[in-house]
């Protein structure tokens, strides 16, 4: 969970949403830098806090 404070209160990003955001960032990695099992890596990043 990511919590940030603002003038109006707090902004909370829950674990499931965080996984989606991080996987979208990871998907921007150029193909030359991706590991061989890229699909499995992307799944692991997406679901890292779901269980």
VMD Tcl script that draws the C-alpha trace (Angstrom):
set ca {
  {0.00 0.00 0.00}
  {1.23 3.47 -0.86}
  {0.02 6.36 1.28}
  {0.78 9.99 0.55}
  {-0.39 13.04 2.42}
  {-1.95 16.01 0.63}
  {-3.68 19.24 1.59}
  {-7.08 17.50 1.44}
  {-6.02 14.43 3.41}
  {-4.43 11.16 2.32}
  {-4.18 9.37 -1.02}
  {-4.12 5.59 -0.69}
  {-3.11 3.19 -3.46}
  {-3.95 -0.38 -2.47}
  {-1.77 -3.42 -3.19}
  {-3.72 -4.68 -6.20}
  {-3.62 -1.26 -7.85}
  {0.05 -0.89 -7.01}
  {0.79 -4.17 -8.82}
  {-0.96 -2.93 -11.95}
  {0.88 0.40 -11.86}
  {4.27 -1.28 -11.37}
  {3.59 -3.79 -14.16}
  {2.72 -0.95 -16.54}
  {6.03 0.70 -15.67}
  {7.91 -2.59 -16.08}
  {6.30 -3.17 -19.46}
  {8.08 -0.04 -20.70}
  {11.47 -1.74 -20.28}
  {13.08 -2.10 -23.69}
  {13.11 -5.67 -24.99}
  {16.92 -5.88 -24.94}
  {16.88 -5.52 -21.13}
  {14.06 -8.00 -20.45}
  {14.91 -11.40 -18.98}
  {14.22 -14.53 -21.05}
  {11.06 -15.50 -19.11}
  {9.54 -12.01 -19.58}
  {5.88 -13.04 -19.41}
  {6.43 -14.90 -16.12}
  {8.40 -11.95 -14.75}
  {5.61 -9.55 -15.64}
  {3.04 -11.82 -13.94}
  {5.22 -11.99 -10.81}
  {5.52 -8.19 -10.74}
  {1.77 -7.76 -11.18}
  {0.82 -10.23 -8.46}
  {3.65 -9.57 -6.01}
  {1.35 -8.55 -3.15}
  {-1.88 -10.33 -4.07}
  {-1.41 -13.35 -1.83}
}
mol new
graphics top color blue
foreach p $ca { graphics top sphere $p radius 0.5 }
foreach p [lrange $ca 0 end-1] q [lrange $ca 1 end] { graphics top cylinder $p $q radius 0.2 }
display resetview
